[in-house]
Amino acid sequence: MSENTWSCVLHQSFPFVVAQGALLTGFGRDFQEIKDEHERIQTLLKDADAKASDGEVKTRTKQLREASFRIEDVIDEYDMYMAQRVNDNHSGFKALIQKVSQMVLNLKSRYQFAYEIHDIKLSVARINKRSSMFEFQPESGSGSSRGTKAARFGNPQMATFSFKEAQVVGFESQRDELVSCLVEGTNELMLVSVVGMGGLGKTTLIKYVLETPQVKKHFDCCFYISASQSKTAEELLIDMINKFCEDSKESAPNGLKEMDQMTLTTRVIQYLRSKRYLLWFDDVRNEHFSKGIAHAMPENEIGSRIIVATRMMRAAEYFKEHFSVHIHILKPLPDDKALELFWKKAFRGQCPTDLENMSKEIVQKCGGLPLAIVTIGGLLLTKPKTIFEWGKFSQNLGMELDGNMHFTSLTTILSRSYDDLQWHLKLCMLYFGIYPEHHTINCKRLIGQWIAEGFVKYEEGRTLEEVAEGYLKELIQTSLVQVSSVGFDGKVKSCEVHNLLRHIIIRKMKDLCFCHIMYEDHEQVTVDITRRFSIVTFSNNVLRSNSNPGIRAIFVFDKEELPEYFIDSLSIKFKLIKVLNFERSLLKRVPENLGNLFHLKYLNLSHTEVTVLPRSIGNLLNLETLDLRQTKIHELPMEIKNLTKLRLLKVYYKYYEGNYSTLNDTTGVQMQEGIGCLKSLQNLSFLEADHGEIDHMQELKKLKQVKKLGIRCVQSAQGNALCAAIGEMNFLESLNITAKAEDEILDLDFVSAPRYLRVINIKARLARFPDWIPELAYLVKLMLGFSNFEHDPLDSLRKLPNLSRLNFWDDAFAGDSLHFKVGGFPKLKELDLTRLNKLSSISIDREALLALEHFRCHDNPQLKVLPKDLQNLENLKYLEFADMPVELVDSIDPNKDGPCHRIINHIPRVQVREKVESSFPKYELRLIPTQLNI
């Protein structure tokens, strides 16, 4: 910069500085004030979420929410500005001139922040003045301030789904099960908990059960008690006493409301002590409700029962401390029963042929929910019976739920569990609306997104991931979230929400400006203020005209090629973004200025076509998750070592086509200098060790927080260094080690193996059997390949107390006989023996493998005789043979008079996979009939 230019800058800037000095003087104070104001507004908004039904209140709430967004934006922008200042390092005379110039620019920036803060304060003051007549109260208790009482007998709410409408469809077997629980079995007091999401018909089913002659004549007295969330233990006990008095035609005791809990409990016990009673607590929404009344239930040994209708799995937990509990999980109606119920309601008879397919489409959207089927069927009964009319209704079902008064009861019941949630759980629940309809959601990735958004609060002694798992479990326990799949260790792997509940979530997302769902046909839609984009299909107008600089998350689900202008504008238009999810999109590159996204915490590029990351990624100092699974990125920029907050780094590509051995079917990322700087890492896979020096391996010692580690291409000379590094990882739960080649012999001799290891996957020839493995009390999954153990390793492993899955692959065992001894493997559920080329016999003692459910036997060429001891495995549910000798396969085939068919005849599913000749290996699946699957 020349001297004249510099003089010009000073001349222009000086009057500006003088004029705005007063505003800048109070900057620090004003900044803290708006942060305090933000906390106050958040408290008000939490309560307003439950109350904002009045139009005027909604308007004020919307204004407060927009003010809150402005405050969040200015705070995040200021944090980014300060971080950039810290990183501006210059030296020399020229740098001095630049520094002075930068000071002037910084002054202007501070003025801009000061002006924005000043304007926000004025705006909030105006809102507060107009809102003084509306008294929002802070959220208290375990849920929101709204507690909707359950429907009582005769209440108009029950009219939408009386049991007469549903009793003949779908409830018969469940009725019989519950009747049996109530009138048969033990004389001891027992609680029966009917659990399921709203609308499944819990109340209807119980009414149906109580109307049966067996139940009516079995009990001396039967009482219904509404147990809505707002009731205290004292209120419940008073309700019970009033009902008792009404039943016996007596007056209620004087001063009932002034009695303490102990006195009320005594009164209840006195009334019930000599009776075979049945108490029905309906709509239990507080998991602690049992603590207040369990002691009031006398155990009189004459067959009394308590029945509870609830959405919460844990509602009956406390009762288990006092008496036996039977939990009946109410499931959605199967497709045939759902269709039958729909036809009864929509046609009062047979469905016209031309509407059968449309009926199935509508019923499918109901997801087996009886209340939805009855409500929608009743509405369609009044509509013209034409494909056009019904097709239009099906297409616009989400809009119908929002605007049609016929759906008020349905949406109220479906919304109730959400409304009862604490605020942080409501935010987590809203995230399910971001995902497309019928989308199965990976739990680990969902948890990472919650953490990145700041929804998960720190709790002492627990990681954020553990806290978030607790949140998810709570949503599942309240029947809001459905489990899609469970891992071998019992943990939930994937989940989803009911389709109709998703529609309600989407409506709430819109009300809360939480997320805008983008479709291509929304070209002319004007997008209001929102915090997130869910891009189902790209809308060019919405993206080009976006006026939402405060976007915090973008999810791309579009399967078409991404617009170039969108990729190039990411770091400019969305500079405050925290979550970027491109998983399975056709993204081919990331912009060079990606590093400008200072606040980015979650970046998912998995299953995309990205092959290289820009060096600017080293500027993403807040990044916590970098997901590069199934990308062909083999090298990371050296700047990656700057990401000291990174918690998850997954970089690998698994080949599913071609002839790859399990040693080389996966590629990882080159290990490089600086890996030890990533001290917050908890999940790291896969490093390729052959690209690093011994020093790099030793750097792994610094990664003391790692829970999951995957490392490939390990060479013999690196064994000691690897063991020393792993020995420092005290929190390690999952370890995956693969050798560089089959002839590499690894000596994995730990001085002290991580005690919390739960999963081990070793694909390498080992110098000796690792004597530390049998000492791992928490181990649940063990996979060994290429180990070439000549002596049977089962005797060393048989006492592992929690092992539930065992895999021997690719000559992990090089002997000819395996023997499962008495009492061995008490919790083993899955056993997989694959490509053990010398294995010719398997023997199983009668008292071994008692818990085994799945047994797979693949490509063991010498195993020609079926292990006869399979007949001893009474819990075996699934047996699979693939690429096995024809002698063995024929021996179990009843169509070929197989002499060994009797050995496997008790197993529900037995299947044989046989290779079909082609350029790429394909398999033909054949089921073997048994007595349980004919």
Buried (B, 14 or more C-beta within 10 A) or exposed (E): EEEEEBEEBEEEBEEEBEEBEEBBEEBEEBBEBBEEBBEBBBBBBBBBBBBBEEEEBBBBBBBBBBBBBBBBBBBBBBBBBEBBEEEEEEEEEEEEBBEEBBEBEBBEBBBEBBEBBBEBBEBBEEBBEEBEEBEBEEBEEEBBBBBBBBBEEEEEBBEBBEBEBBBEBBBEEBBEBBBEBBBEEEEEBBBBBBBBBBBBBBBBBBBBBBEBEEBEEBBEBBBBBBBBBBBEBBBBBBBBBBBBBEEEEEEBBEEBEEBEBEBBBEBBBEBBEEBBBBBBBBBBBBBEBBEBBBBBBBEBEEBBBBBBBBBBBBBBBBBEEBBEBBBBEBEBBEEEBBBBBBBBBBBEEEBEEEBEEBBBEBBBBBBBBBBBBBBBBBBBEEEEBEEEBBBEBBEEBBEBBBEBEBBEBBBBBBBBBBBBBBBBBBBBBBBBBBBEEEEEBBBBBBBBBBBBBEBBEEEEEEBBBEBBBEBBBBBBBBBBBBEBEEEBEEEBBBBBBBBBBBBBBBBBBBBBBBBBBBBBEBEEEEBEBBBBBBBBBBBEBBBEEBEBEBBBBBBBBBEEEBBEEBBBBBBEBBBBBBBBBBBBBEBEBBBEBBBBBBBBBBBBBBBBEBEBBBBBBBBBBBBBBBBBBBBEBBBBBEBBBBBEBBBBBBBBBEEEEEEEEBBEBBBBBBBBEBBBBBEBBBBBBBBBBBBBBBEBBBBBBBBEBBBBBBBBBBBBEBBBBBBBBBBBBEBBBBBBBBBBBBEBBBEBBBEEBBEBBBBBBBBBBBEEBBEBBBEBEBBBBBBBBBBBBEEBBBEBBBEBEBBBBBBBBBBBBBBBEBBBBEEBBBBBBBBBBBBBEBBBEBEBBEEBBBBBBBBBBBBBBEBBBBBEBBBBBEEBBBBBBBBBBEEBBBBBBEEEEBEBBBBBBBBEBBBBBBEEEEEEEEEEEEEBEBEEEE
